[in-house]
Amino acid sequence: MLWVVIVILVLVVVVVLGLVGLYNGLVKRRNRVDAAWSDIDVQLRRRYDLIPNLVETVRGYAAHESQTLEAVIAARAQGMSAQTPREAAAADNMLTAALRQLLAVSEAYPDLKANQNFLALQEELTGTEGRIAYARQYYNDAVRDYNTKIQSFPAVLIAGMFKFGEREYYEIEDAEARGPVSVDFGTQAPAVNMAPQAGPPPATPAVPQSPAASQLPPQDPPASPPQPPSAPT
């Protein structure tokens, strides 16, 4: 009977260790999701901090474009008040559309596009948009890994016991905004000339000489005809 007790204890220990391993794995994945969301939040806050300076710079050159400026300000306010990834994504869509409208407005003001403060904000905002896109991709990958794990057996048992719920993806509805948003207020891409370029005329190929002609000795020039004698005077 002793060996039966030992086997049972060993099985219990194995099961307990397995459950502990599953629990720790879920905690690790959940913490990874939280850390990824913190990275997104940091980059979003950084972008929101750039918006007031951008708006004030544009207002100095295009004060009558109040509707466009108010749209950017409203999108910023909505993003700062977002509490969930879904709300933040909706505010992101709104802010992206407002910035594109601001881009269209800035094209009509050459002095604005040449302003050094405006160009510096443009560069910093473009870099921030790229970091947001990278952080969003990392977060969604972490959420997918976590959600898949808590739905798989036997981890689903631990997830149900310890309240490991699914996490929301940070999804951008605008298809054009799924990649890094290019916020370029100053330059336009040069037009590409698709017409074929005229090159130099092809060289006329040399006519090859026959081997027999190449071996002939050089011909002397023909002698000039004799001159008639001059008449006596």
C-alpha positions, 0 to 999 in steps of 0.5 A: 500500500505504501507504493500506492500512496507514493504514486498518488503523491507523485501524481498530485505533485505533478498536477500541482506543478503543472497548474502552477506552471500554467498560472505563471504562464498566464500571468506572464502573458497578461503582464506582457499585454499590460506593458505593451499597452503602456508603451502605446499610451506613452507614445499617444501622450507624446503625440497629444503633447505636440498637438497644442504647439502645432495648432498654435503655429498653424493659427498664427498663419491661418487663423480663419481655418477655425473649423479644421483647428477645432477638429484637431483639438476635439480629437485630442481631447477624445483621445486623452479621455479614452479608457480602453483600447477600443476608445483609443482606437476610435480617437486615433481614427478621428485624430488621423482624419483631422491631421490629414485635413490640416495637411490639406490646409497647410498647402495653401500657406507657403509661409507656414510650410517654411516656418522652422517651428512648424517643420520641427513639429512635423518631423517630431510628429512623424517620428511619433506616428511611426513609434505608435504604429510599431507599439500597436503591432507589438500590443496586438501580437501580445493580445493575440498570444494571450487570448489564444492561451486562455482559450486553450485547454487546460489553461482555460481551466486556470483562466476561468478560476482566476478571472483571466479575461480576454483583452481588446485589440487596438484596431484601426478601422481606417485601412490607410492608417494601419501603417505608420501615418505619414504627416508631411506638411512641407514636401511633396513627392516629385512627379515621376516621368514615365516617358521613355528617355531619348538616348543617343542614336545607335551607332552605324555598324562597321561593314566588315571587309573580306579576308581577300581585300584585307590582304591586297597591297596598297594601291599607288595613286594614279599618275597625273596626265602629261602636260602639253608642251608650251608654244614657242614665243 
